[in-house]
Every structure is written in structure tokens, then in C-alpha cells.
């Protein structure tokens, strides 16, 4: 069973007192790995702002296009941080379409439902020698990297495509004793950039409040308030700050751009048009950059 039809007995560690970012996103994308509290939150957002669903779809399609592009470029290892729950095509499924049997993929998330469902999906459709789901906290890069090293799936001495898709604009619960919310900011991303070997890639997408159409400004304001009430702080960054997250990595063309505009030629064969007007209505900027080898 891949859905959550039998909701009387949620898995241990699942907090049903508030909606989950990962499960709400799953609902936006048409998945079933969510509970009533997640659906109620998502439906209120969709009722007031119907474009939330195509915004989520545009972001997911960016992940698909980035994976296709990088696998075609020769990448054979993918690490998806904050991978969420399995819906609308996970990275390993897209990679298999391009290079069957050749790409290893590790999914990492701090949401128990995401890890449980990824594990279930991989058990049914994956290869345990090449695919794994890990439960880890993005705020602790050394421990997360250690888990990857021990997974038997990822060789940290070889190039990796590191995915941070729609993750960095969400805060996480504060670390014990920190006294407040914590933003997954530039220092955390810098730590991951340092851990990657030359030849690796970093792909990320991030919500921005800069350059968006005026009619989207209320959506951004309300989303920040509603997600905060649900225990998830939203952080909006401008284009320059999002670009700065790539550090000295070399950005691939077309640089940092709206999610629908990043290599549209890599779209899947059966994708339907998004119900968005201007590309800026996607509200997320995205890009992919290469850690070059220094001679």
C-alpha cells in the first residue's frame, strides 16, 4: 500500500496535531501520502489561491528536467535532500528513463512519512543496491554525510548531483537550546558545497518575493502567515541571495531563472501545459551549478 487510506494508526513518530510541509506538498501534487489535517490546510490554500497547485507542479517538473539534464551529462549519483514523499515522479524514476540501471539515488528527509513512503516505494520499484531512503536532519551536514557514506549506495569520492528542491525557504524546528527558529541559510548550503567533490552539481529551487507579479504578493504574505501558524517558517530571498547560495560553483545556462524556464526542452513527453500565466507566477527561482575541477 502506497497511500494512507487506513488513517486510524499513523506510524510512530508522526505528529498529526499540525499539518506537515512534506505531506501538504504531496497533496498539491495529487499524492496520497497525507492525512486529513494536511488536506484541510492544503484545501484552504487552494480555495483562496488556486495557482498553488501549478506552482508546485512547475517546481516538481524542474526537478525532473534537472535530473534528465544531469544524467545526460554523465552524473551517476543523485542525493535528494528534503526529498519529501514519493509522488509525481521521484528522481530515481526519471533517472531510469535516461540511463536504466546506471544511476544511484539517495533520498534524505527529516519527515518520517517521507522516509517511510520512500522506503516502501524503493522496496517495490527500486534496487536496494542503488537506491536508499535515509532519515536525517539537513541542519547537521557532517552526520548526514556520514550516513550517506555508510549507505553502500553513494560513493562520496565520486561526483554527485545534490538536489535542494523547494527546501531552503522552509525553516526547521530549532535545535535544542537554540532559543528560536532556524533558517536553512547560506552557511548550511556552503557546508554541503564544501563536502561535494569536484565534478559534482548543485541544483536548487527557492521561493522569492522579488520580481513577482503584483497579484501574487498577497499569496506570498498569506502563505507565510499560514505556514507559520502550522509551525513552518517561510523565508523569501531575492535573486541575488538565491544566486549566492551557489557560491563559486559555475552556473549552467540559463543561470538562475523561474522554474518553467530552466531547460524547457528537457520536459517529459506527456506533460500537460501548466495553468500559469507569466513564468514569474511560478514564484520559485531555480538553477543548477557545477563544482569545477581546479587544475
Short mmCIF file of the C-alpha atoms (twelve columns), coordinates in Angstrom:
data_MODEL
# 
_entry.id   MODEL 
# 
loop_
_atom_site.group_PDB 
_atom_site.id 
_atom_site.type_symbol 
_atom_site.label_atom_id 
_atom_site.label_alt_id 
_atom_site.label_comp_id 
_atom_site.label_asym_id 
_atom_site.label_seq_id 
_atom_site.Cartn_x 
_atom_site.Cartn_y 
_atom_site.Cartn_z 
_atom_site.pdbx_PDB_model_num 
ATOM 1   C CA . UNK A 1   0.000  0.000  0.000   1 
ATOM 2   C CA . UNK A 2   1.471  3.341  -1.038  1 
ATOM 3   C CA . UNK A 3   -1.299 5.634  0.188   1 
ATOM 4   C CA . UNK A 4   -2.527 6.436  3.697   1 
ATOM 5   C CA . UNK A 5   -6.059 5.132  3.295   1 
ATOM 6   C CA . UNK A 6   -6.111 3.490  6.730   1 
ATOM 7   C CA . UNK A 7   -5.579 6.520  8.945   1 
ATOM 8   C CA . UNK A 8   -6.502 5.092  12.353  1 
ATOM 9   C CA . UNK A 9   -2.965 4.011  13.138  1 
ATOM 10  C CA . UNK A 10  -0.380 6.532  11.933  1 
ATOM 11  C CA . UNK A 11  3.213  5.317  12.083  1 
ATOM 12  C CA . UNK A 12  5.143  6.011  15.283  1 
ATOM 13  C CA . UNK A 13  6.625  9.487  15.444  1 
ATOM 14  C CA . UNK A 14  4.017  11.097 13.174  1 
ATOM 15  C CA . UNK A 15  2.651  14.362 14.585  1 
ATOM 16  C CA . UNK A 16  -0.961 14.776 13.487  1 
ATOM 17  C CA . UNK A 17  -1.559 17.865 15.618  1 
ATOM 18  C CA . UNK A 18  -0.439 20.118 12.770  1 
ATOM 19  C CA . UNK A 19  -0.002 19.804 9.005   1 
ATOM 20  C CA . UNK A 20  3.318  18.685 7.575   1 
ATOM 21  C CA . UNK A 21  5.089  20.658 4.842   1 
ATOM 22  C CA . UNK A 22  6.042  17.443 3.033   1 
ATOM 23  C CA . UNK A 23  2.561  15.938 3.196   1 
ATOM 24  C CA . UNK A 24  0.840  19.186 2.147   1 
ATOM 25  C CA . UNK A 25  3.168  19.412 -0.852  1 
ATOM 26  C CA . UNK A 26  2.330  15.808 -1.664  1 
ATOM 27  C CA . UNK A 27  -1.363 16.743 -1.689  1 
ATOM 28  C CA . UNK A 28  -0.732 19.708 -4.004  1 
ATOM 29  C CA . UNK A 29  0.890  17.269 -6.427  1 
ATOM 30  C CA . UNK A 30  -2.008 14.810 -6.281  1 
ATOM 31  C CA . UNK A 31  -0.373 12.282 -3.968  1 
ATOM 32  C CA . UNK A 32  -1.974 10.190 -1.221  1 
ATOM 33  C CA . UNK A 33  0.725  10.319 1.474   1 
ATOM 34  C CA . UNK A 34  -1.203 12.785 3.622   1 
ATOM 35  C CA . UNK A 35  -3.772 12.912 6.413   1 
ATOM 36  C CA . UNK A 36  -6.919 14.938 6.929   1 
ATOM 37  C CA . UNK A 37  -5.102 17.728 8.756   1 
ATOM 38  C CA . UNK A 38  -2.780 18.138 5.756   1 
ATOM 39  C CA . UNK A 39  -5.656 18.088 3.277   1 
ATOM 40  C CA . UNK A 40  -7.606 20.700 5.220   1 
ATOM 41  C CA . UNK A 41  -4.615 23.056 5.205   1 
ATOM 42  C CA . UNK A 42  -3.954 22.443 1.509   1 
ATOM 43  C CA . UNK A 43  -7.592 22.882 0.532   1 
ATOM 44  C CA . UNK A 44  -7.779 26.246 2.282   1 
ATOM 45  C CA . UNK A 45  -4.721 27.379 0.346   1 
ATOM 46  C CA . UNK A 46  -6.108 26.049 -2.940  1 
ATOM 47  C CA . UNK A 47  -9.519 27.587 -2.323  1 
ATOM 48  C CA . UNK A 48  -8.034 31.040 -1.869  1 
ATOM 49  C CA . UNK A 49  -5.106 30.644 -4.265  1 
ATOM 50  C CA . UNK A 50  -5.734 28.022 -6.978  1 
ATOM 51  C CA . UNK A 51  -2.345 28.738 -8.570  1 
ATOM 52  C CA . UNK A 52  -0.630 26.976 -5.643  1 
ATOM 53  C CA . UNK A 53  -1.101 23.628 -7.413  1 
ATOM 54  C CA . UNK A 54  0.516  24.635 -10.747 1 
ATOM 55  C CA . UNK A 55  3.266  26.389 -8.769  1 
ATOM 56  C CA . UNK A 56  4.033  23.073 -7.053  1 
ATOM 57  C CA . UNK A 57  3.824  21.232 -10.374 1 
ATOM 58  C CA . UNK A 58  6.237  23.680 -12.011 1 
ATOM 59  C CA . UNK A 59  8.701  23.113 -9.194  1 
ATOM 60  C CA . UNK A 60  8.430  19.333 -9.467  1 
ATOM 61  C CA . UNK A 61  8.933  19.489 -13.213 1 
ATOM 62  C CA . UNK A 62  12.104 21.496 -12.665 1 
ATOM 63  C CA . UNK A 63  13.426 18.590 -10.596 1 
ATOM 64  C CA . UNK A 64  12.574 16.212 -13.451 1 
ATOM 65  C CA . UNK A 65  14.308 18.381 -16.056 1 
ATOM 66  C CA . UNK A 66  17.377 18.887 -13.880 1 
ATOM 67  C CA . UNK A 67  17.718 15.126 -13.340 1 
ATOM 68  C CA . UNK A 68  17.355 14.419 -17.062 1 
ATOM 69  C CA . UNK A 69  19.902 17.082 -17.923 1 
ATOM 70  C CA . UNK A 70  22.478 15.940 -15.388 1 
ATOM 71  C CA . UNK A 71  22.131 12.231 -16.128 1 
ATOM 72  C CA . UNK A 72  22.629 13.009 -19.815 1 
ATOM 73  C CA . UNK A 73  25.721 14.990 -18.757 1 
ATOM 74  C CA . UNK A 74  27.147 11.843 -17.128 1 
ATOM 75  C CA . UNK A 75  26.079 12.082 -13.480 1 
ATOM 76  C CA . UNK A 76  25.577 8.638  -11.955 1 
ATOM 77  C CA . UNK A 77  24.827 9.583  -8.320  1 
ATOM 78  C CA . UNK A 78  21.985 11.742 -7.035  1 
ATOM 79  C CA . UNK A 79  21.377 12.837 -3.445  1 
ATOM 80  C CA . UNK A 80  17.963 14.439 -2.938  1 
ATOM 81  C CA . UNK A 81  17.917 16.421 0.329   1 
ATOM 82  C CA . UNK A 82  14.463 17.202 1.707   1 
ATOM 83  C CA . UNK A 83  13.106 14.791 -0.872  1 
ATOM 84  C CA . UNK A 84  9.566  14.716 0.512   1 
ATOM 85  C CA . UNK A 85  7.140  11.883 -0.132  1 
ATOM 86  C CA . UNK A 86  7.074  9.831  -3.349  1 
ATOM 87  C CA . UNK A 87  4.675  11.398 -5.805  1 
ATOM 88  C CA . UNK A 88  4.657  12.706 -9.391  1 
ATOM 89  C CA . UNK A 89  7.936  11.021 -10.328 1 
ATOM 90  C CA . UNK A 90  10.836 10.646 -7.916  1 
ATOM 91  C CA . UNK A 91  14.402 11.296 -9.040  1 
ATOM 92  C CA . UNK A 92  15.294 7.617  -9.462  1 
ATOM 93  C CA . UNK A 93  12.305 7.071  -11.746 1 
ATOM 94  C CA . UNK A 94  13.371 9.936  -14.006 1 
ATOM 95  C CA . UNK A 95  16.996 8.779  -13.979 1 
ATOM 96  C CA . UNK A 96  15.937 5.267  -15.003 1 
ATOM 97  C CA . UNK A 97  14.273 6.697  -18.112 1 
ATOM 98  C CA . UNK A 98  17.594 8.159  -19.263 1 
ATOM 99  C CA . UNK A 99  20.184 5.650  -18.030 1 
ATOM 100 C CA . UNK A 100 18.488 2.410  -16.927 1 
ATOM 101 C CA . UNK A 101 20.348 0.581  -14.175 1 
ATOM 102 C CA . UNK A 102 23.208 3.100  -14.051 1 
ATOM 103 C CA . UNK A 103 22.237 5.826  -11.564 1 
ATOM 104 C CA . UNK A 104 22.371 5.513  -7.772  1 
ATOM 105 C CA . UNK A 105 19.956 7.691  -5.784  1 
ATOM 106 C CA . UNK A 106 19.737 8.522  -2.068  1 
ATOM 107 C CA . UNK A 107 16.691 10.293 -0.644  1 
ATOM 108 C CA . UNK A 108 17.108 12.176 2.637   1 
ATOM 109 C CA . UNK A 109 14.354 13.759 4.724   1 
ATOM 110 C CA . UNK A 110 13.561 14.575 8.350   1 
ATOM 111 C CA . UNK A 111 9.838  13.797 7.878   1 
ATOM 112 C CA . UNK A 112 9.098  10.204 8.988   1 
ATOM 113 C CA . UNK A 113 6.263  9.801  6.474   1 
ATOM 114 C CA . UNK A 114 8.547  10.866 3.639   1 
ATOM 115 C CA . UNK A 115 11.204 8.337  4.620   1 
ATOM 116 C CA . UNK A 116 8.681  5.540  5.238   1 
ATOM 117 C CA . UNK A 117 6.981  6.027  1.898   1 
ATOM 118 C CA . UNK A 118 10.238 6.423  0.016   1 
ATOM 119 C CA . UNK A 119 11.436 3.179  1.586   1 
ATOM 120 C CA . UNK A 120 8.192  1.456  0.589   1 
ATOM 121 C CA . UNK A 121 8.401  2.786  -2.958  1 
ATOM 122 C CA . UNK A 122 12.007 1.678  -3.331  1 
ATOM 123 C CA . UNK A 123 11.184 -1.760 -1.971  1 
ATOM 124 C CA . UNK A 124 8.540  -2.152 -4.676  1 
ATOM 125 C CA . UNK A 125 10.126 -0.347 -7.608  1 
ATOM 126 C CA . UNK A 126 13.775 0.253  -6.795  1 
ATOM 127 C CA . UNK A 127 17.036 -1.580 -6.486  1 
ATOM 128 C CA . UNK A 128 18.426 -1.853 -2.917  1 
ATOM 129 C CA . UNK A 129 21.930 -1.854 -4.334  1 
ATOM 130 C CA . UNK A 130 21.364 1.545  -5.964  1 
ATOM 131 C CA . UNK A 131 18.521 3.260  -4.075  1 
ATOM 132 C CA . UNK A 132 18.103 4.191  -0.410  1 
ATOM 133 C CA . UNK A 133 15.998 6.479  1.804   1 
ATOM 134 C CA . UNK A 134 17.624 7.977  4.900   1 
ATOM 135 C CA . UNK A 135 16.180 9.793  7.907   1 
ATOM 136 C CA . UNK A 136 18.436 12.756 8.691   1 
ATOM 137 C CA . UNK A 137 18.424 16.442 9.571   1 
ATOM 138 C CA . UNK A 138 19.660 18.937 6.994   1 
ATOM 139 C CA . UNK A 139 21.000 21.104 9.804   1 
ATOM 140 C CA . UNK A 140 23.715 18.548 10.517  1 
ATOM 141 C CA . UNK A 141 25.737 18.128 7.291   1 
ATOM 142 C CA . UNK A 142 28.559 16.040 8.867   1 
ATOM 143 C CA . UNK A 143 26.161 13.441 10.286  1 
ATOM 144 C CA . UNK A 144 24.097 13.357 7.093   1 
ATOM 145 C CA . UNK A 145 27.264 12.869 5.025   1 
ATOM 146 C CA . UNK A 146 28.334 10.087 7.374   1 
ATOM 147 C CA . UNK A 147 25.004 8.322  6.839   1 
ATOM 148 C CA . UNK A 148 25.467 8.605  3.085   1 
ATOM 149 C CA . UNK A 149 28.974 7.167  3.396   1 
ATOM 150 C CA . UNK A 150 27.609 4.161  5.267   1 
ATOM 151 C CA . UNK A 151 24.642 3.616  2.971   1 
ATOM 152 C CA . UNK A 152 26.513 1.463  0.471   1 
ATOM 153 C CA . UNK A 153 24.745 3.374  -2.296  1 
ATOM 154 C CA . UNK A 154 26.687 6.637  -2.592  1 
ATOM 155 C CA . UNK A 155 30.427 6.932  -3.175  1 
ATOM 156 C CA . UNK A 156 31.334 10.318 -1.729  1 
ATOM 157 C CA . UNK A 157 34.633 10.316 -3.630  1 
ATOM 158 C CA . UNK A 158 32.768 10.440 -6.931  1 
ATOM 159 C CA . UNK A 159 30.698 13.318 -8.405  1 
ATOM 160 C CA . UNK A 160 27.177 13.744 -7.062  1 
ATOM 161 C CA . UNK A 161 24.163 15.749 -8.166  1 
ATOM 162 C CA . UNK A 162 22.943 17.301 -4.908  1 
ATOM 163 C CA . UNK A 163 19.290 18.375 -5.059  1 
ATOM 164 C CA . UNK A 164 17.865 21.016 -2.711  1 
ATOM 165 C CA . UNK A 165 14.483 21.466 -4.361  1 
ATOM 166 C CA . UNK A 166 11.960 23.701 -2.593  1 
ATOM 167 C CA . UNK A 167 13.722 23.144 0.737   1 
ATOM 168 C CA . UNK A 168 15.707 26.221 1.654   1 
ATOM 169 C CA . UNK A 169 12.747 28.570 2.070   1 
ATOM 170 C CA . UNK A 170 11.432 26.462 4.954   1 
ATOM 171 C CA . UNK A 171 12.780 26.781 8.468   1 
ATOM 172 C CA . UNK A 172 13.142 23.707 10.651  1 
ATOM 173 C CA . UNK A 173 12.272 23.311 14.318  1 
ATOM 174 C CA . UNK A 174 15.007 24.908 16.426  1 
ATOM 175 C CA . UNK A 175 17.897 22.810 17.589  1 
ATOM 176 C CA . UNK A 176 17.790 22.052 21.330  1 
ATOM 177 C CA . UNK A 177 18.854 25.087 23.319  1 
ATOM 178 C CA . UNK A 178 18.922 27.426 20.322  1 
ATOM 179 C CA . UNK A 179 16.022 29.505 21.620  1 
ATOM 180 C CA . UNK A 180 14.312 30.130 18.308  1 
ATOM 181 C CA . UNK A 181 13.550 29.153 14.729  1 
ATOM 182 C CA . UNK A 182 16.386 28.247 12.416  1 
ATOM 183 C CA . UNK A 183 16.752 29.172 8.754   1 
ATOM 184 C CA . UNK A 184 18.394 26.737 6.365   1 
ATOM 185 C CA . UNK A 185 20.615 29.525 5.139   1 
ATOM 186 C CA . UNK A 186 23.807 30.141 3.289   1 
ATOM 187 C CA . UNK A 187 26.110 28.572 5.899   1 
ATOM 188 C CA . UNK A 188 24.378 25.190 5.649   1 
ATOM 189 C CA . UNK A 189 24.453 25.224 1.856   1 
ATOM 190 C CA . UNK A 190 28.103 26.266 1.946   1 
ATOM 191 C CA . UNK A 191 28.871 23.231 4.104   1 
ATOM 192 C CA . UNK A 192 27.331 20.930 1.502   1 
ATOM 193 C CA . UNK A 193 29.190 22.690 -1.308  1 
ATOM 194 C CA . UNK A 194 32.449 22.048 0.549   1 
ATOM 195 C CA . UNK A 195 31.593 18.370 1.025   1 
ATOM 196 C CA . UNK A 196 30.970 17.765 -2.679  1 
ATOM 197 C CA . UNK A 197 33.921 16.598 -4.750  1 
ATOM 198 C CA . UNK A 198 34.864 18.434 -7.969  1 
ATOM 199 C CA . UNK A 199 32.709 17.381 -10.891 1 
ATOM 200 C CA . UNK A 200 29.572 17.472 -8.720  1 
ATOM 201 C CA . UNK A 201 26.487 19.605 -9.280  1 
ATOM 202 C CA . UNK A 202 24.141 21.552 -7.024  1 
ATOM 203 C CA . UNK A 203 20.512 22.019 -8.107  1 
ATOM 204 C CA . UNK A 204 18.093 24.105 -6.058  1 
ATOM 205 C CA . UNK A 205 14.825 25.991 -6.224  1 
ATOM 206 C CA . UNK A 206 13.644 28.665 -3.827  1 
ATOM 207 C CA . UNK A 207 10.580 30.884 -3.350  1 
ATOM 208 C CA . UNK A 208 11.214 34.568 -3.946  1 
ATOM 209 C CA . UNK A 209 9.186  37.710 -3.342  1 
ATOM 210 C CA . UNK A 210 11.274 39.716 -5.808  1 
ATOM 211 C CA . UNK A 211 10.018 40.336 -9.324  1 
ATOM 212 C CA . UNK A 212 6.740  38.507 -8.815  1 
ATOM 213 C CA . UNK A 213 3.501  39.822 -10.362 1 
ATOM 214 C CA . UNK A 214 1.608  42.231 -8.069  1 
ATOM 215 C CA . UNK A 215 -1.381 39.894 -7.878  1 
ATOM 216 C CA . UNK A 216 0.875  37.228 -6.295  1 
ATOM 217 C CA . UNK A 217 2.033  39.398 -3.405  1 
ATOM 218 C CA . UNK A 218 -0.987 38.590 -1.234  1 
ATOM 219 C CA . UNK A 219 -0.444 34.878 -1.796  1 
ATOM 220 C CA . UNK A 220 3.120  35.180 -0.536  1 
ATOM 221 C CA . UNK A 221 2.048  37.186 2.515   1 
ATOM 222 C CA . UNK A 222 -0.764 34.803 3.408   1 
ATOM 223 C CA . UNK A 223 1.368  31.709 2.811   1 
ATOM 224 C CA . UNK A 224 3.999  32.993 5.224   1 
ATOM 225 C CA . UNK A 225 1.363  33.609 7.897   1 
ATOM 226 C CA . UNK A 226 -0.459 30.305 7.418   1 
ATOM 227 C CA . UNK A 227 2.666  28.167 7.323   1 
ATOM 228 C CA . UNK A 228 3.975  29.934 10.430  1 
ATOM 229 C CA . UNK A 229 0.753  29.038 12.247  1 
ATOM 230 C CA . UNK A 230 1.374  25.436 11.175  1 
ATOM 231 C CA . UNK A 231 4.886  25.566 12.636  1 
ATOM 232 C CA . UNK A 232 6.872  26.087 9.421   1 
ATOM 233 C CA . UNK A 233 8.532  29.451 8.918   1 
ATOM 234 C CA . UNK A 234 8.866  30.610 5.317   1 
ATOM 235 C CA . UNK A 235 11.911 32.622 4.264   1 
ATOM 236 C CA . UNK A 236 11.811 34.533 0.988   1 
ATOM 237 C CA . UNK A 237 15.046 35.520 -0.731  1 
ATOM 238 C CA . UNK A 238 15.796 37.837 -3.642  1 
ATOM 239 C CA . UNK A 239 17.505 36.762 -6.849  1 
ATOM 240 C CA . UNK A 240 20.968 37.888 -5.723  1 
ATOM 241 C CA . UNK A 241 20.726 35.969 -2.447  1 
ATOM 242 C CA . UNK A 242 19.452 32.832 -4.166  1 
ATOM 243 C CA . UNK A 243 22.249 33.088 -6.712  1 
ATOM 244 C CA . UNK A 244 24.685 33.454 -3.814  1 
ATOM 245 C CA . UNK A 245 23.666 30.033 -2.492  1 
ATOM 246 C CA . UNK A 246 25.637 28.515 -5.381  1 
ATOM 247 C CA . UNK A 247 28.855 30.124 -4.106  1 
ATOM 248 C CA . UNK A 248 31.709 29.816 -6.594  1 
ATOM 249 C CA . UNK A 249 30.098 26.935 -8.482  1 
ATOM 250 C CA . UNK A 250 29.679 27.627 -12.205 1 
ATOM 251 C CA . UNK A 251 26.026 28.157 -13.071 1 
ATOM 252 C CA . UNK A 252 24.724 26.273 -16.071 1 
ATOM 253 C CA . UNK A 253 22.788 28.228 -18.653 1 
ATOM 254 C CA . UNK A 254 20.330 29.923 -18.347 1 
ATOM 255 C CA . UNK A 255 21.521 30.737 -14.816 1 
ATOM 256 C CA . UNK A 256 19.030 31.395 -12.027 1 
ATOM 257 C CA . UNK A 257 15.582 31.674 -13.581 1 
ATOM 258 C CA . UNK A 258 11.914 30.902 -12.973 1 
ATOM 259 C CA . UNK A 259 11.254 27.173 -12.688 1 
ATOM 260 C CA . UNK A 260 9.337  26.806 -16.001 1 
ATOM 261 C CA . UNK A 261 12.171 28.493 -17.916 1 
ATOM 262 C CA . UNK A 262 15.030 26.179 -16.890 1 
ATOM 263 C CA . UNK A 263 15.764 23.991 -19.925 1 
ATOM 264 C CA . UNK A 264 12.159 23.510 -21.089 1 
ATOM 265 C CA . UNK A 265 13.452 21.218 -23.839 1 
ATOM 266 C CA . UNK A 266 14.017 18.587 -21.130 1 
ATOM 267 C CA . UNK A 267 10.260 18.307 -20.499 1 
ATOM 268 C CA . UNK A 268 8.690  14.859 -20.344 1 
ATOM 269 C CA . UNK A 269 6.811  13.610 -23.402 1 
ATOM 270 C CA . UNK A 270 3.366  13.601 -21.768 1 
ATOM 271 C CA . UNK A 271 3.436  16.808 -19.728 1 
ATOM 272 C CA . UNK A 272 0.313  18.960 -19.914 1 
ATOM 273 C CA . UNK A 273 0.616  22.766 -20.030 1 
ATOM 274 C CA . UNK A 274 0.786  24.430 -16.624 1 
ATOM 275 C CA . UNK A 275 -2.136 26.633 -15.627 1 
ATOM 276 C CA . UNK A 276 0.107  29.627 -15.085 1 
ATOM 277 C CA . UNK A 277 0.311  32.883 -16.982 1 
ATOM 278 C CA . UNK A 278 3.729  34.515 -16.859 1 
ATOM 279 C CA . UNK A 279 6.669  32.368 -15.770 1 
ATOM 280 C CA . UNK A 280 7.093  34.679 -12.768 1 
ATOM 281 C CA . UNK A 281 3.785  33.358 -11.409 1 
ATOM 282 C CA . UNK A 282 5.700  30.182 -10.518 1 
ATOM 283 C CA . UNK A 283 7.212  32.207 -7.625  1 
ATOM 284 C CA . UNK A 284 10.290 29.961 -7.453  1 
ATOM 285 C CA . UNK A 285 13.701 30.714 -8.867  1 
ATOM 286 C CA . UNK A 286 15.858 27.743 -9.791  1 
ATOM 287 C CA . UNK A 287 19.268 26.870 -11.100 1 
ATOM 288 C CA . UNK A 288 21.948 24.212 -11.434 1 
ATOM 289 C CA . UNK A 289 25.668 24.790 -10.928 1 
ATOM 290 C CA . UNK A 290 28.846 22.745 -11.401 1 
ATOM 291 C CA . UNK A 291 31.751 22.359 -8.984  1 
ATOM 292 C CA . UNK A 292 34.575 22.609 -11.446 1 
ATOM 293 C CA . UNK A 293 37.846 20.767 -11.192 1 
ATOM 294 C CA . UNK A 294 40.741 23.113 -10.491 1 
ATOM 295 C CA . UNK A 295 43.889 22.419 -12.479 1 
# 
